[in-house]
Amino acid sequence: MESTVLTACKGKVLVSDIDAGEQKLKSGIVLRDDDGTVRGVHSRWAKVYSVGEDITELKAGDWILVAHGRWSRTITVDEVSLNLVDYPKGVLAVADERPEFLGLGY
């Protein structure tokens, strides 16, 4: 079976490994999942899978902090869960490696 090659369109970033669900910080603080209420609203870290041809500031493998609600529903391609992010509107920060502190709300 051939694997599917998927790339982001112009102005979009395709991400994997988005930090979804409830998260517990080292300090014991629990960041709730988005349940449609203010208490679950916070940004999430995700790994860049592919970038649109017009995006030069990011590359596959980078980690980006995505503003709450700025990612699409999850699609699964070849057993990889992916989300689309609007660039630059949805991207708050970038890191070369997965940040140790994943829960950074605003």
Backbone as CSV, one residue per row, in Angstrom:
resi,resn,N_x,N_y,N_z,CA_x,CA_y,CA_z,C_x,C_y,C_z
1,MET,0.838,-1.188,0.000,0.000,0.000,0.000,0.878,1.246,0.000
2,GLU,0.594,2.166,-0.889,1.372,3.411,-0.969,0.941,4.375,0.126
3,SER,1.903,5.173,0.608,1.542,6.189,1.587,1.087,7.445,0.849
4,THR,0.225,8.196,1.476,-0.318,9.411,0.907,0.614,10.574,1.199
5,VAL,0.944,11.355,0.182,1.760,12.545,0.389,0.799,13.724,0.510
6,LEU,0.851,14.389,1.632,-0.050,15.495,1.901,0.777,16.723,2.226
7,THR,0.506,17.830,1.558,1.223,19.076,1.833,0.218,20.189,2.102
8,ALA,0.659,21.162,2.858,-0.200,22.298,3.197,-0.347,23.220,1.997
9,CYS,-1.515,23.830,1.865,-1.772,24.813,0.806,-1.179,26.165,1.204
10,LYS,-1.151,27.087,0.261,-0.636,28.435,0.483,-1.317,29.075,1.702
11,GLY,-0.509,29.631,2.595,-1.028,30.306,3.776,-1.463,29.380,4.902
12,LYS,-1.181,28.109,4.770,-1.594,27.134,5.787,-0.398,26.340,6.293
13,VAL,-0.526,25.833,7.505,0.467,24.947,8.111,-0.275,23.682,8.511
14,LEU,0.250,22.554,8.140,-0.312,21.265,8.518,0.485,20.765,9.716
15,VAL,-0.199,20.427,10.813,0.488,20.023,12.044,0.042,18.639,12.505
16,SER,0.920,18.005,13.268,0.600,16.736,13.908,0.890,16.886,15.396
17,ASP,0.570,15.895,16.164,0.891,15.853,17.597,0.378,17.067,18.366
18,ILE,-0.781,17.587,17.979,-1.328,18.731,18.716,-1.686,18.278,20.130
19,ASP,-1.362,19.102,21.104,-1.613,18.776,22.505,-3.099,18.947,22.799
20,ALA,-3.833,17.857,22.664,-5.273,17.894,22.891,-5.597,17.150,24.182
21,GLY,-6.778,17.379,24.644,-7.206,16.700,25.866,-6.718,17.418,27.110
22,GLU,-7.109,16.888,28.234,-6.701,17.473,29.510,-5.201,17.277,29.714
23,GLN,-4.518,18.302,30.218,-3.083,18.239,30.460,-2.808,18.567,31.925
24,LYS,-1.866,17.841,32.513,-1.472,18.113,33.890,-0.025,18.579,33.898
25,LEU,0.216,19.773,34.432,1.550,20.342,34.501,2.325,19.719,35.662
26,LYS,3.649,19.864,35.652,4.488,19.342,36.730,4.052,19.876,38.090
27,SER,3.547,21.093,38.113,3.120,21.722,39.359,1.815,21.146,39.886
28,GLY,1.160,20.301,39.070,-0.107,19.718,39.486,-1.319,20.447,38.935
29,ILE,-1.098,21.582,38.307,-2.208,22.340,37.722,-2.757,21.564,36.527
30,VAL,-4.074,21.469,36.454,-4.716,20.761,35.358,-5.281,21.777,34.373
31,LEU,-4.876,21.640,33.103,-5.453,22.447,32.033,-6.516,21.580,31.377
32,ARG,-7.748,21.970,31.504,-8.847,21.159,30.989,-8.884,21.181,29.467
33,ASP,-9.498,20.148,28.928,-9.721,20.085,27.497,-10.763,21.139,27.132
34,ASP,-10.798,21.517,25.874,-11.794,22.470,25.411,-13.154,21.794,25.450
35,ASP,-13.975,22.230,26.361,-15.305,21.633,26.495,-16.393,22.642,26.143
36,GLY,-16.002,23.689,25.407,-16.969,24.699,25.012,-17.165,25.794,26.041
37,THR,-16.379,25.771,27.121,-16.481,26.817,28.129,-15.136,27.513,28.263
38,VAL,-15.144,28.653,28.911,-13.928,29.442,29.080,-12.828,28.656,29.782
39,ARG,-13.173,27.768,30.703,-12.157,27.051,31.465,-11.286,26.146,30.601
40,GLY,-11.758,25.767,29.407,-10.975,24.898,28.535,-10.262,25.641,27.421
41,VAL,-10.342,26.960,27.433,-9.767,27.756,26.354,-8.299,28.052,26.628
42,HIS,-7.413,27.471,25.834,-5.997,27.801,25.910,-5.307,27.363,24.624
43,SER,-4.168,27.943,24.367,-3.408,27.609,23.167,-2.779,26.224,23.328
44,ARG,-2.345,25.638,22.201,-1.783,24.287,22.212,-0.512,24.251,21.374
45,TRP,0.446,23.413,21.769,1.642,23.179,20.980,1.363,22.078,19.964
46,ALA,1.950,22.195,18.780,1.803,21.183,17.740,3.085,21.122,16.915
47,LYS,3.345,19.970,16.332,4.541,19.778,15.510,4.204,20.045,14.045
48,VAL,5.023,20.856,13.374,4.794,21.182,11.970,5.072,19.954,11.110
49,TYR,4.087,19.584,10.322,4.171,18.439,9.426,4.533,18.908,8.014
50,SER,3.897,20.015,7.590,4.126,20.573,6.257,3.732,22.046,6.278
51,VAL,4.415,22.872,5.462,4.078,24.297,5.374,3.724,24.658,3.934
52,GLY,2.864,25.653,3.777,2.511,26.149,2.451,3.730,26.737,1.771
53,GLU,3.712,26.744,0.453,4.879,27.171,-0.331,5.307,28.606,-0.066
54,ASP,4.400,29.451,0.424,4.723,30.857,0.662,5.261,31.126,2.068
55,ILE,5.358,30.115,2.900,5.797,30.291,4.289,7.273,29.932,4.412
56,THR,8.091,30.910,4.780,9.532,30.687,4.875,10.039,30.678,6.317
57,GLU,9.213,31.110,7.263,9.639,31.220,8.659,9.550,29.902,9.422
58,LEU,8.835,28.932,8.888,8.641,27.650,9.554,9.099,26.522,8.646
59,LYS,9.414,25.382,9.268,9.787,24.196,8.488,9.227,22.959,9.183
60,ALA,9.112,21.890,8.446,8.648,20.630,9.028,9.564,20.254,10.190
61,GLY,8.963,19.814,11.271,9.723,19.443,12.464,9.738,20.510,13.541
62,ASP,9.455,21.782,13.186,9.355,22.843,14.186,8.140,22.576,15.072
63,TRP,8.140,23.156,16.255,6.989,23.127,17.148,6.403,24.529,17.195
64,ILE,5.088,24.658,17.025,4.441,25.966,17.062,3.358,25.988,18.133
65,LEU,3.194,27.168,18.722,2.121,27.388,19.677,0.952,27.958,18.877
66,VAL,-0.157,27.231,18.875,-1.317,27.598,18.067,-2.381,28.234,18.962
67,ALA,-2.858,29.410,18.551,-3.902,30.105,19.302,-5.149,29.240,19.384
68,HIS,-5.840,29.326,20.512,-7.038,28.527,20.712,-8.026,28.709,19.555
69,GLY,-8.521,27.591,19.060,-9.543,27.627,18.014,-9.030,27.907,16.625
70,ARG,-7.716,28.015,16.448,-7.143,28.330,15.135,-6.671,27.081,14.398
71,TRP,-7.176,25.915,14.778,-6.834,24.695,14.073,-8.123,24.023,13.610
72,SER,-7.995,23.217,12.556,-9.150,22.525,11.996,-9.480,21.277,12.807
73,ARG,-10.549,20.646,12.436,-10.843,19.329,12.999,-9.736,18.383,12.575
74,THR,-9.551,17.329,13.318,-8.487,16.368,13.043,-8.877,15.450,11.891
75,ILE,-7.918,15.259,10.968,-8.067,14.254,9.919,-6.947,13.235,10.115
76,THR,-7.179,12.022,9.723,-6.162,10.987,9.872,-5.762,10.487,8.490
77,VAL,-4.471,10.568,8.193,-3.920,10.116,6.920,-2.774,9.163,7.234
78,ASP,-2.853,7.955,6.710,-1.821,6.941,6.969,-1.504,6.826,8.459
79,GLU,-2.548,6.798,9.269,-2.444,6.639,10.724,-1.776,7.818,11.438
80,VAL,-1.663,8.961,10.765,-1.131,10.185,11.377,-2.284,11.173,11.511
81,SER,-2.495,11.688,12.725,-3.546,12.686,12.962,-3.007,14.064,12.627
82,LEU,-3.725,14.793,11.769,-3.270,16.103,11.285,-4.354,17.155,11.459
83,ASN,-3.902,18.417,11.610,-4.788,19.568,11.688,-4.206,20.670,10.824
84,LEU,-5.068,21.509,10.252,-4.626,22.679,9.500,-4.664,23.911,10.391
85,VAL,-3.660,24.784,10.235,-3.570,26.033,10.993,-3.398,27.167,9.995
86,ASP,-4.120,28.262,10.207,-4.005,29.445,9.360,-2.752,30.213,9.764
87,TYR,-1.905,30.560,8.796,-0.658,31.269,9.089,-0.730,32.674,8.514
88,PRO,-0.304,33.708,9.203,0.306,33.738,10.528,-0.693,33.909,11.667
89,LYS,-1.959,34.123,11.331,-2.971,34.443,12.332,-3.033,33.444,13.500
90,GLY,-2.851,32.161,13.239,-3.007,31.162,14.283,-1.741,30.800,15.027
91,VAL,-0.580,31.302,14.575,0.694,30.900,15.176,1.191,31.981,16.138
92,LEU,1.410,31.595,17.407,1.839,32.545,18.429,3.340,32.496,18.690
93,ALA,3.957,31.321,18.543,5.378,31.152,18.840,5.892,29.922,18.108
94,VAL,7.233,29.830,18.003,7.862,28.675,17.356,9.060,28.225,18.181
95,ALA,9.307,26.920,18.194,10.450,26.352,18.915,11.040,25.225,18.069
96,ASP,12.359,25.022,18.206,13.021,23.954,17.459,12.699,22.573,18.012
97,GLU,12.464,22.496,19.326,12.185,21.221,19.983,10.870,21.318,20.739
98,ARG,10.312,20.176,21.061,9.072,20.139,21.827,9.305,20.818,23.183
99,PRO,8.582,21.873,23.494,8.766,22.562,24.766,8.412,21.661,25.945
100,GLU,9.191,21.766,27.009,8.937,20.948,28.194,7.634,21.377,28.853
101,PHE,7.384,22.668,28.879,6.150,23.211,29.441,5.164,23.367,28.315
102,LEU,4.233,22.423,28.196,3.322,22.424,27.050,2.109,23.300,27.250
103,GLY,1.677,23.511,28.451,0.453,24.265,28.685,0.732,25.749,28.842
104,LEU,0.516,26.500,27.807,0.718,27.951,27.883,-0.546,28.626,27.398
105,GLY,-1.401,28.966,28.315,-2.640,29.631,27.957,-2.444,31.134,27.934
106,TYR,-3.449,31.839,27.545,-3.412,33.294,27.537,-4.701,33.840,28.071
